[in-house]
Amino acid sequence: GPNAPDVAEIVEKLYNPIVLLIRELDKPVIAAVNGVAAGAGANLALACDIVVAKESVSFIQAFSKIGLVPDSGGTYFLPRLVGLQRASALMLLGDKVSAAEAVQMGMIYKAFADEAFDQEVAALAR
């Protein structure tokens, strides 16, 4: 409707400043992904210094599904992590990437068994 929030405006005013804050911190930032990371959620994770995920998690560049250009750092971080060809395909096609595939392609650092996730993340953060 006429009062519905504009997705592009939300990304620009809310998500992009968060990405900048993450990158400006003087301490390492660990993203512990414990559920599906889609669109800006996936890219907020990729902005972090270390990304780990539960084995059951998947990552999706969902922007193309709703007619948007990937934002929240996706066009910057994803090609640097996985290469231009793979990043382009992921962003344009919106393919779902499992945690294991994300590790294999260099998108994230590690995937942990769901039942050990909290303990592994705590150990990593120490």
Residue pairs with C-beta under 8 A, 6 or more apart in sequence:
7 66
7 68
8 68
8 71
11 40
11 68
11 71
11 72
12 71
15 40
15 43
15 44
15 71
15 72
16 71
16 72
16 73
18 44
18 72
19 43
19 44
19 47
19 72
19 73
22 29
22 44
22 47
22 48
23 47
28 49
28 50
29 47
29 48
29 49
29 50
30 48
30 49
30 50
30 51
30 52
30 121
30 124
30 125
31 44
31 45
31 46
31 47
31 48
31 50
31 51
31 52
32 52
32 53
32 117
32 121
33 45
33 51
33 52
33 53
33 54
33 57
33 59
33 99
33 108
34 53
34 54
34 57
34 117
35 54
35 57
36 57
36 58
36 59
36 60
37 45
37 53
37 57
37 58
37 59
37 60
38 59
38 60
38 61
38 62
39 60
39 61
39 62
39 63
39 70
39 72
40 71
40 72
40 74
42 59
42 60
42 61
42 62
42 74
43 61
43 70
43 71
43 72
43 73
43 74
43 77
43 78
44 72
44 73
45 51
45 59
45 108
46 73
46 74
46 77
46 78
46 81
46 107
47 72
47 73
47 77
50 109
50 124
51 107
51 108
51 109
52 108
52 109
52 110
52 111
52 112
52 120
52 121
52 124
53 59
53 99
53 102
53 108
53 110
53 111
53 112
54 99
54 111
54 112
54 113
54 114
54 117
55 99
55 100
55 111
55 112
55 113
55 114
56 99
56 114
57 98
57 99
57 111
58 96
58 97
58 98
58 99
59 96
59 97
59 99
59 102
59 107
59 108
60 94
60 95
60 96
60 97
61 70
61 74
61 78
61 90
61 91
61 94
61 95
62 94
63 69
63 70
63 71
63 74
63 91
63 94
64 70
64 91
64 92
64 93
64 94
65 94
69 75
70 78
70 91
74 91
75 91
78 87
78 90
78 91
78 107
79 87
79 88
81 87
81 105
81 106
81 107
82 90
82 105
82 106
82 107
86 105
89 95
90 97
97 105
97 107
99 108
99 111
100 111
102 108
102 111
103 109
103 110
103 111
110 120
112 120
112 121
